[in-house]
Amino acid sequence: MAVQTLPPLYDAYVREQRRLTRDAVAEVRRLWRKMGDDFDRSWRSVGPAVMTVTNATQHRLAENAGAATVEVLEQTSAARLPAPEGRVNPRALVGVAGDGRTAAGLVFGAVTKAKASVGAGLTERQALLSGLAWLTMATTTLLADTARAGESVGMATRGTVSYVRVVQPGACARCAILAGATYKSKDAFERHPGCLCEHMPVHGMDYSEIVDRGYMVSPENYFESLSEAEQNRIFTNAGAEAIRNGADPRQVVNARRGMHVAQGRQVTTEGTTRRGLAYKAMGGPSREDVRRGRYFARNDARLMPESIVEMADGNTHRMQQLLRQYGYII
């Protein structure tokens, strides 16, 4: 199954942005490998070349984002688009990181990381490899943030526009459960370092229309597109096994927020307040309910998928029964 079904124009845009990012990261990595034992002196030679690559790529990504946002909106809109209030200025997004730092300050963090690694007892070669890993992550994040900023500015020029979160291959579990979620353009795009998710602009369509046009990928679609090994890696072995047996990926991933061990079992408090799905699945109101923060919650533990898989011991029917009992199958 394909990870997502997208309008051809947007699909082509995403592929081009990925190519530009991939090429830039490869070139930055090649330049870093010229670093020598004197990190500061080496960076004075390597750093300007790194910035030339990142600045040029940021400009291209922002330029593409501005143009594609307009074209995709015209292709996907189900209602008349408001007239644009202007156009994206790519130069304004060059040299700036998503957190407000300068791009130069961000990538210099690779040198800082290498120095810290030497201080921690690593050899100079190991330290440079550590700096390379850090630089790869930072550059990938910098460029992804630039593309998203260009998309956000492009949507803003059209006023009241919405966007659909498009999950990219290799996304983490936290991103995966946001696949296909729709937001108003004014809503911040939540991301983490290394996040490659995109937002596809839409206008005049509600959720059902977006689904009908095939423009949405759900967490279930994304999960099914992965090999079993990738499912296990991203969602953990027990989490993936629970999902393969019908559990809602959102419930499986969110459960980890309140996870702890009680009486030798992995349990969670997530979803056990009176507003939660697990609360209802576990029997609803009880005289044993306790106050947890602002809400009342179940006093008995909600088992984690790991505990359920262990208790089921290969019995599929028992596993599904427990997954339903604890609100993973809804």
C-alpha positions in Angstrom: 0.0 0.0 0.0 1.3 3.5 -0.8 2.1 5.7 2.2 -0.1 8.4 0.9 -2.3 9.5 -2.0 -1.6 13.1 -3.0 -2.5 15.4 -5.8 0.1 14.9 -8.6 1.3 18.5 -8.4 1.9 18.3 -4.6 3.5 14.9 -4.9 6.0 16.3 -7.4 6.7 19.2 -5.2 7.4 17.0 -2.2 9.7 14.8 -4.2 11.7 17.8 -5.4 12.0 19.2 -1.9 13.2 15.9 -0.7 15.8 15.7 -3.5 17.1 19.2 -2.7 17.4 18.4 1.0 19.0 15.0 0.4 21.6 16.5 -2.0 22.4 19.4 0.4 22.8 17.1 3.4 25.1 14.8 1.3 27.3 17.8 0.3 27.4 19.2 3.9 28.5 15.7 5.1 31.2 15.6 2.4 32.5 19.0 3.5 32.6 18.0 7.2 34.8 15.1 6.4 37.5 17.7 5.5 37.7 18.6 9.2 41.0 18.1 10.8 42.2 17.7 14.4 42.1 21.4 15.1 38.3 21.9 15.0 38.2 25.7 15.1 40.8 26.1 12.4 39.2 23.5 10.2 35.8 25.1 10.6 37.1 28.4 9.4 37.8 26.7 6.1 34.8 24.3 6.0 32.2 26.5 7.6 31.8 29.1 4.8 31.3 26.3 2.2 28.7 24.6 4.5 26.8 28.0 4.7 26.9 28.4 1.0 25.2 25.1 0.5 22.6 25.6 3.2 21.8 29.2 2.2 21.3 28.3 -1.4 19.2 25.3 -0.5 17.1 27.3 1.9 16.4 29.8 -0.9 15.4 27.1 -3.3 13.1 25.3 -0.8 11.4 28.6 0.2 10.9 29.6 -3.4 9.5 26.2 -4.3 7.2 26.3 -1.3 5.8 29.7 -2.1 5.1 28.7 -5.7 3.7 25.2 -5.0 1.4 26.5 -2.2 -0.4 28.7 -4.7 -0.6 26.0 -7.4 -1.7 23.3 -5.0 -4.4 25.4 -3.5 -5.8 26.2 -7.0 -5.8 22.4 -7.7 -7.3 21.2 -4.4 -9.7 24.0 -3.5 -13.4 23.2 -3.3 -14.4 26.8 -2.8 -13.3 30.1 -4.3 -9.9 31.2 -3.2 -9.4 34.7 -1.7 -7.1 36.9 -3.7 -3.4 36.7 -2.6 -2.2 39.5 -0.4 1.4 39.1 -1.7 3.9 36.4 -2.4 6.6 34.6 -0.4 10.0 36.4 -0.1 12.5 33.5 -0.1 15.4 35.7 1.0 13.6 36.4 4.3 13.9 32.7 5.2 17.6 32.3 4.4 20.1 32.2 7.2 17.5 31.6 9.9 16.7 28.4 11.8 13.2 27.3 12.8 13.9 28.2 16.5 15.0 31.7 15.6 18.7 31.2 15.8 20.9 32.0 12.9 21.6 29.1 10.6 25.3 29.7 11.1 25.0 29.4 14.8 22.9 26.2 14.5 25.4 24.4 12.3 28.4 25.5 14.4 26.8 23.3 17.0 28.5 20.4 15.2 31.9 21.9 16.3 30.7 22.3 19.8 29.4 18.7 19.8 32.8 17.5 18.6 34.7 19.4 21.3 32.3 18.1 24.0 32.9 14.6 22.8 36.7 15.0 23.2 36.1 16.4 26.6 34.0 13.2 27.4 37.0 11.0 26.5 36.3 10.2 22.9 39.1 10.1 20.3 39.3 12.9 17.8 38.0 10.6 15.1 35.1 9.5 17.2 34.4 13.2 18.1 34.3 14.1 14.4 31.9 11.3 13.8 29.7 12.6 16.6 29.8 16.0 15.1 28.9 14.6 11.7 25.8 12.9 13.2 24.8 16.1 14.9 25.4 18.2 11.7 23.3 15.8 9.6 20.4 16.1 12.0 20.7 19.9 12.3 20.9 20.4 8.6 18.0 18.1 7.9 15.9 19.9 10.5 17.0 23.4 9.3 16.0 22.7 5.7 12.7 21.0 6.6 11.8 24.0 8.8 12.6 26.3 5.9 10.3 24.5 3.6 7.5 24.4 6.1 8.0 28.1 6.8 7.7 28.8 3.1 4.5 26.8 3.0 3.1 28.6 6.0 3.8 32.0 4.5 2.3 31.0 1.2 -0.9 29.9 3.0 -1.0 33.1 4.9 -1.1 35.1 1.7 -4.4 33.5 0.9 -6.0 34.1 4.3 -8.3 31.4 5.7 -6.7 28.2 4.4 -6.3 24.8 6.1 -3.7 22.1 5.8 -3.4 18.4 6.1 -0.4 16.8 7.8 1.4 14.5 5.3 3.6 11.9 7.0 6.8 11.0 5.2 8.4 7.5 5.1 10.5 6.8 8.2 8.3 9.0 10.4 8.4 8.3 14.2 5.4 7.0 16.1 4.5 10.4 17.4 4.3 11.8 13.9 2.6 8.7 12.5 -0.5 9.1 14.7 -0.9 12.7 13.3 -1.1 11.5 9.7 -4.0 13.0 7.9 -4.8 15.5 10.7 -6.3 18.8 9.5 -5.5 22.2 11.0 -6.2 25.8 10.3 -3.3 27.6 8.8 -2.9 29.7 11.9 -2.2 26.6 14.0 1.5 25.9 14.6 3.0 22.9 12.9 4.4 20.8 15.8 7.6 19.1 14.9 10.7 17.6 16.5 14.4 17.7 15.4 14.7 15.7 12.2 10.9 15.8 11.5 10.2 15.6 7.8 6.4 15.8 7.8 4.8 18.3 5.3 1.6 20.3 5.4 -0.5 20.2 2.2 -2.7 23.3 1.9 -6.4 22.9 1.2 -9.4 25.3 1.0 -13.1 24.9 1.3 -13.0 21.2 2.2 -14.1 19.5 5.3 -12.6 16.2 6.6 -14.9 13.9 4.6 -14.2 15.8 1.4 -10.5 15.5 1.9 -10.8 11.8 2.5 -13.1 11.4 -0.6 -10.5 13.0 -2.8 -7.9 10.6 -1.4 -5.7 13.4 0.0 -5.4 11.9 3.4 -3.3 9.2 4.9 -4.4 7.8 8.3 -2.1 6.3 11.0 -3.5 2.9 10.0 -2.6 3.4 6.3 0.9 4.5 7.3 1.3 1.5 9.6 0.1 -0.9 6.9 2.6 0.6 4.4 5.5 -0.5 6.6 7.3 -3.8 6.6 6.9 -5.9 9.8 10.4 -5.0 10.8 9.7 -1.3 10.4 6.4 -1.6 12.3 8.3 -3.2 15.2 11.1 -0.6 15.1 8.8 2.4 15.0 6.0 1.2 17.3 8.0 -1.3 19.4 7.4 -5.0 19.1 4.5 -5.2 21.5 2.9 -2.0 20.2 3.1 -3.2 16.6 1.7 -6.6 17.6 -1.2 -4.9 19.3 -1.9 -2.7 16.2 -1.7 -5.8 14.0 -4.4 -7.3 16.2 -6.7 -4.3 15.7 -5.5 -1.8 18.3 -5.8 1.9 17.4 -2.3 3.3 16.7 -3.2 6.5 18.5 -4.1 4.7 21.7 -1.0 2.5 21.6 1.4 5.5 21.1 -0.4 7.9 23.5 -0.4 5.3 26.3 3.3 5.6 26.6 3.0 9.1 28.1 1.8 7.8 31.4 3.7 4.5 31.5 5.1 3.0 34.7 5.6 -0.4 36.3 3.2 -1.6 38.9 3.3 -5.1 40.4 5.7 -6.3 37.7 3.4 -5.2 34.9 3.8 -2.2 32.5 0.8 0.0 33.0 -0.3 3.6 32.2 -2.5 6.4 33.5 -3.1 7.7 30.0 -6.8 7.7 29.0 -8.0 6.7 32.4 -9.7 10.0 33.4 -13.4 10.3 32.9 -12.7 12.1 29.6 -10.6 9.3 28.3 -11.5 6.4 26.0 -9.9 3.8 28.2 -12.0 5.0 31.2 -15.2 4.0 29.3 -13.8 0.8 28.0 -12.7 -0.3 31.5 -16.2 0.1 32.9 -16.9 3.8 33.3 -17.8 5.4 36.7 -16.9 3.6 39.8 -17.0 4.4 43.5 -13.3 3.6 43.5 -12.5 6.6 41.2 -9.8 9.0 42.4 -9.1 12.6 41.6 -6.1 13.0 39.3 -5.4 16.6 38.5 -8.6 18.3 37.4 -10.5 15.1 36.6 -11.6 11.9 38.3 -9.9 8.8 37.0 -10.0 5.0 37.4 -8.1 3.7 40.4 -7.2 0.4 38.7 -4.3 0.2 36.3 -4.6 0.3 32.5 -2.3 -2.4 31.0 0.2 -1.4 28.4 0.3 -3.4 25.1 3.5 -5.0 26.3 1.7 -6.5 29.3 -1.2 -7.6 27.2 0.9 -9.4 24.7 2.7 -11.2 27.6 -0.5 -12.1 29.3 -2.1 -13.4 26.1 0.9 -15.7 25.5 0.1 -16.1 21.8 -3.7 -16.5 22.2 -5.1 -14.0 19.6 -8.6 -14.1 20.9 -7.4 -13.3 24.4 -5.1 -10.5 23.2 -7.9 -8.9 21.3 -10.3 -9.3 24.3 -7.7 -7.5 26.5 -7.0 -4.8 23.9 -10.7 -4.0 23.8 -11.0 -4.1 27.6 -8.3 -1.5 28.0 -9.4 0.8 25.3 -6.9 0.0 22.5 -9.5 -1.4 20.2 -12.4 1.0 19.9 
